[in-house]
Amino acid sequence: MHLHNMSSTESSNELNVENSPFLLDDDESLNNNQNHSQPNNLVSKKNTYICYGIFSLIVVTVFSILIITNPFKTSPSKRNVHQNIKVTGRHVIDPNTNTIHFDHPGIKLEALINGTTKLNVIMSKVGPKLVFFHIYCNNMFIREINTSNWQQSTPVKILNVCNDDSELHKNPKHQKLNYKATYDVLIVKETEAQFSATKVVENYVTFHGFEGDDTMQVSLPKILTKKRRKIEFLGDSITAGFCNMCKVEPNVCGPDPDHGITCEAQQHFSSGWANLICEHFQADCHIEAWSGFGMYENCCGGETIMPDIYERTLATIPSANPNDPHGTIKDNLWNFKSWIPDIVVINLGTNDRLNQRPENIHKYNETYLNLVLKASKLYGSNTHFFLGCGPMSTAYCNEVNWVIRTV
């Protein structure tokens, strides 16, 4: 195993994500149910390089995608028959309904749509925490939606996802799409699995499909013809983009407990450093990040820690045993062979607060080392590891260097 101390300057390229006022479409309930299924499968790798960098500096390369070609079944709502969707990030496909379950930040669903004059998306949600999405069509930001008005486990229809709302109000003709045109639709999950929570409860989204005319066709994005790099990120709020929007949405999240000052509307993964790296290197990325969680101990309570989340396909599916905060159900265990990253970036330690909890240093080191060794063995020798420290705290830099020296 080759070890390198490496400092990479932070990329100056920024991802320009257009902001828009909060907007939620009129919803329509559908009669559908969904449940969990087994996670997908992965592959293998070879040598492992472990590199270290103070964390406002970092990282390069590349991440992963999982492709779904299972068709959705026809329904009275004229849902498309041939469903080809590129899903980026850990997710579960329900074999009974062909629905897609996911909860990690930065999950992306993308498809090419043509042969229709209208386009709706059908999704549902389980859990107490709000989820925010951004929708893009042909690389143009269309709107932001959230789950504030969604009923538990009840499919919701999001209307006109490729129509700019400002144009819809000006001209009713914009309610119809060009039947002969092809639309590249991208849905991005901007919030983490369970915003600002330390006790893990189910909080996942289900994608049921696109809806359009009977003649609508859905195909995989052309980008799949190119080999893209794969990067995996394991981190906390710094990686998840916690409260990085500096805006208040009291009508969405307030008035309690903080009038929306630190609510889900503040989080925007796409503007965070991890996504900026992915965009810069045109990489597919898997993101496992949870605010407040640590490598060995969390900042503010809760017994589930990030190494536990790393083992899961869906982050918010706990163990069937209520006395086991670390485990999950068997069907939710992530298959590390199903997706092999070129690079793994780990930045965990801020929430461990080792300068205030020096008695945890030994256990922090041991947990960190075991995680890296396990991931290296599962992924193989072609996967490179970048171990980060900072930028909010450097209290764990010595421990990260110890892991590098010890491996």
N, C-alpha and C positions, 0 to 999 in steps of 0.2 A: 504494500500500500504506500503510495507517494503522498507526502504531506507538504503543503505549501502555505506560508503566511502570505496573504495577498491583500493589498488595498486597491480597490478600484474606485475611481472617482465617480460620484453620483452623476447619472445622466442628466444633461441639461435639457433634453427633449421632454416636453410636457404634453400630455394628452389633453386636447381641448374638448371638454365635454360641455355641450350647450346646456345651460340651466333653463328651466322653464317653471312657471308657477305650478303648484300642485294641482293635478287634475285627475279625477276618477270618472270613468265612463259610467253610463247607466248600466246596471247589472241585470242579468236575467238568470234565474235559477233553472237548472237542468236536472233531470232525474238520473244521477249516476253515482256510483260508489267506487272507492278505491281502497286498496290495502297494500301491505308491504310484500316484497319479494326478495329473492336472493340477489346480492350484489353481483356486478359483472366480474369477468376474469381478466388477468394481466399477463406479463411476460417475464423475461429474465435479463441479467446483465453481467458486467465483469469487474474491472478495477475500480477502486474508489479513491478519489482525491478529496482531501478535506482542507478547505481554505477558510481563512478567517479574515474578517474585515470589520472595522468599527461601523456601526450600522447606518450612519447617514451616507456612507460610501457604499456600495455594493452592486453588484451582482450582474451577472450576465447569464443569460440563455434560458431555457427553453422548455416547453411544457406540453400538455397532452390533450388529446381529444378522444371522446368515445362516440361512436357513430351508431345511430339507431335506424334500422331499415324496416322495423316491424310495422306493417300497415295498421292504421286504426280501423275499427269496424264501422260500417255504415250506420248512421243513426238518423232519426227523423229530422235532426237539425242540419242535415246535408253536410256532415263532416266529411272531410276528404277520405277517400278510400286508400290511396297510396301515400303513406306518411314516411318521408325521408328527412330526418332531422339530425343535425350535428349537435351533440351535447358536449360541452366542455366542462369538466369538473366531475367529481364523484356523484353518482346518482344510481337509482334503482329503477328497473323496468318491471312493471307488474305484468306477469305472463298471462294473466286472465283478462286484463282490460287493455293492455298495451299502453297504459299511462306511465308517466315518468315522475318519480318522486325525487326531490332534492331539497337541501337546506343550507349548504355551505355558501359563503360569500363568493361573488364573482362567477357564479354558474352562468353559462351562456347557452342559449338555444337558438339555432340559426337554420334557416331553410330558404329555398327559392320557391316562389309562388307565382303561378300564371294561370290563365284561363278562367279568371273570375272578375266580377265587377264589384265584389265586396270581400272583406277579409276581417274575420273576428277571431279572437283567441279565447279558448275555454280553459280555465284553471280553477283550482280549489285549494283550500289550506286547512291544516290542522294545527292548533296551538294558540297560545295567548298573545304572542309578540307580533307586532306589525312587521310586514315585509314590504320593501320598496323595490320597484322595478323601473328600468328605463327601456323604452322601446325605440328601435331604430329601423328605418326603412330606406334601402339603397344608400346606406352610410349617412343618412340624415336623421338627427334626433327628432322624434315625433312627440313623445310625451312621457311624463312620469306617472306611474300609477302606484297605489298601495292597497293593502288588504283591510283597511279600517272598516269598510262597510260589508265585508264578506262574512257570510254565515259559516259556522264550523262545518267542514266536510261537504259543503254544498257547492257544486260547480257554478262558476260565475262567467258570464259572457262579457268580454271586453271588446267593444264595438270599434270598427273602422280603424284598425291598428296601423294602416298605412296612409291614413288621412290626417293631414295637419289640422289640428282643431281650430286654429285661427282662420284657415281657409274655409273650413266647414261652415263657420258662422257667417262668412262673407258671401259664399256662393254655394248653394245647395248642389250644384253639379259636381262639386268635389267629393260628394258622398259616394260617387261611383269611381271605381278603378278602371284603368284601361284594360279591357279584356285581353288584348294582344300583348300587353307588356309583361315583363318579368320583374318581380319585386323580391329583393333580398331582405328578409326580415330577421332582425336580431333582438332577442330579449335578454337583458342582463339583470341578474339579481344583485342589487347594490348593498343590501344589508346582510349582516352575519346571521348565523344559525339561530341564535337566541340573544338578542341585543341586551346588554347590561344585566345579565342574569348568571348566577353561580349554581343554582339548583337546576339540573337538566330535566326538562320535560319535552315531550314531543312537540315540535314546532317546524313542520315541513310543508312544502308546496307540492301540489300535483298538477302536472301539465296534461290536459286531456286531448288537446289537438287544435288544429286550425279549422275554421268553418268558412265556407264560401259557396259559390254556385256549384251545381252538380258537375260542371265541367272543370272545376279547379284541379290543378296538378301541383304536387309538392315534390321537390327534388332536393338532393344534397347540394350544398354550396360548392361553387367551382373551386374554391380555395383548397378543397380536399385533394385536388390533383397535384398539389405541391407538398413536399415533405416539410413539415414545420417542426421546429425545436420544441422540446417539452421541459417545462420548469415546474417544480413543486415548491410551495411555500408553506412552512409551518411556523405559526407565530401567534401574536396576541392582538391587542387593539391597534398597535402601530401598523400591523399588516392588514388588519380588517378595515381600517379607515374610520375608526370610532370618532364621532364628533368632529369630522374634518370639514364640515360645510359652513359652520358659524352662522347658521340661520335658525330662527325660532318658528315653530309651527304649533302654536298653542291650540288652534282649532283642530289639529290632528292628534296631538299627543298630550296636551294639557287638559285642565289646569294643574292636576297633581301628577307626580310629586314636584315637578320643577318647571311647570308651565311650558314644557316642550324644549327647554334649553339643552337637555341632553337626551332627547328622545331619538327614535329611529330615523326621523326626518333629517337628523344631523349627519347620518352616515352615508358615505358615497364611495364605495369601493373603487369605482373607475378612476377617481381622482387620486387614489393612494399610490404610494411608491411601487408596490408590487405590480399593479396593473400597468403603470407607466413603463416598467421594465419589460413586461410582456409585450406591450404595444411596440416599444422601441425595437425589440429583437424579433417581432412578428412571431411570437411563440404562443403555444397553447399551454395554459397554466391550470394546475389544480391548487386550490387554496384551502388550507385547513387552518383557520385562525379564529380565536375566540377572545374577546376583550376580558381582561382581568385574570385570565388563566396563566398558570406558570408551568415550569418544567417539573418541579417537585411540589410546590405549594402555591396556591393562588393568592392574589393580593388581598382579597376581601371576602374570603369564605368559600365554602363549597369544597367537596372532596374529590370531585371529578377534575382531572388535570389534563393538560394537552397531550401527553403520551397516550391517555385513554382515548381521546378524540381521534388521534392518528390511526387507531385500529379500526375505526368505524367508517362505514359507507355513508350513512346519514349521521351527522353529529349529535342530533337530539333524540336518538333512540336509545334509551337507557337499558340497563339489565332488567330482566323479568323479576329478579330478586331485589326488592326495595332496599335491602341491606348491603347491596353491592354497588357502590357509586362508580366503580371503575370499569365494570363490564358492560356488555351489550348483548342483545339476543344473537344467537348463532347466525341467523340469516343476514344479519347486518354487519358481520365482520368483513372488512375490506380485503379483497383479493389483490395483494401486492404484485402478483404476477400478471395482472390484467392490463397494467399500464406502467411502463418503465420510463421515468423521467431522465433527461440528460443531466439535469442539475436539480439538486435539492438545496433550498435555502432555509436555514433554521435561525430564527431570532427569538429566543425565549430566555427570560431571566429577569426582566424588569419587574414583573409581578412577584417574583420569588423574594425580592427585597433582602438579598443576602447581607447587605450592610447592616440591616436591622435584625436579621436572623442568622447570625454566624453559625449557630448550631446546626443549620441545614446544609452547610456547604458540602459536607461529605456526601449526603444523600442526593443533593443536586448534581454533583459530579458523576456519581454512580448512575443516576437515572439518565442523564444526558449521554454518557458514554454508551450505555446499553442500547439506547434508542438509535444512535448513529451506527453502532456495530450491527444491529438487527436490520436496519434499512439498507446498509451496505451489502449485507449478505443476500437480502431478498432481491435487490435491484441489480447487483452484479458490478463488475469492475469498470463498466463504461459510464457509470453515474458519478458525477463530481458533486462534492458537498461544500457549501459555503456556510460557515458558522459565524453568525453576526453578533455584535455587541453594541447596544445603544439604539437610537440616539438619546432616549429619555434618561437613561442611567448607564453608567459604566461600571456599576458595582459588581457585575458578574464577568468582567473581561478576563480577569485572572483565571477564573474557572473554565471559561471557554478555551483559553490557551492551554490549560491543563488537559482538556479533552483532546485537543489536537496533538499534544505531545505524547499522550498515552496510547492513542489508537495505533 
